Amino acid sequence: MIIPRFLLCQKYQTHKTRDHFEKMAKKSSLLIKICSVLMAFLFALSASVQVNDPDWYFWFPLYACGCIVNLKDLLKKSTKIIRPMAKLALFLGIFLFIKVVFEDLRDGVSGIWSVDMRERVVREKIGSGLVIGSMILQLNSPVGRGRKQKSAKYFEYGMAILVGIGYGLSFLFYRRHHKEMKF
């Protein structure tokens, strides 16, 4: 968490203020790490079920890159490796999202805004959308880059929202419709 400049002045700085900001930074950092690990797990799970997909060679790299990029803080990998991988996953995610949307429009399966997870195109659309959102957030991550406090909050809330959407939709789908899946 970035401490506002006026609080860094010795005139305004107290141990209580400094401790408060350090506690807030640790809480924020912990939430970001938890959300990143949860997204990485979701992408790893998605990558593992792509082996029986006819176009696995698109989806497996997408989810694998998404998984690795979300684990960047735990793996302590250099940004020389992670940033290009995040860009690759972003562009592949955009390509696959457009592909699935056109496939859906061509076949008239479910509609653009449908969240009926029984349909394959809807699951693929939501999966690529989650990777796109995650990669946008990871590429603009304020962690370790000296960004302002406001962008750190946007990143934190964005990751929490993605986790909520990804796990929420998955839970509801498997709870209610997993036996009625269409391939």
Buried (B, 14 or more C-beta within 10 A) or exposed (E): BBBEEEBEEEEEEEEEEEEEBEEEBEEBBEBBBEBBBBBBBBBBEBBEEBEEBEEEEBBBBBBBBBBBBBBBBEEEBEEEEBBEBBBBBBEBBBEBBEBBBEBBEEEEBBEEEBBBBBBBBBBBBBBBBBBBBBBBBBBEBBBEEEBEBEBBEBBBEBBBEBBEBBBEBBEEBEEEEEEEEBE
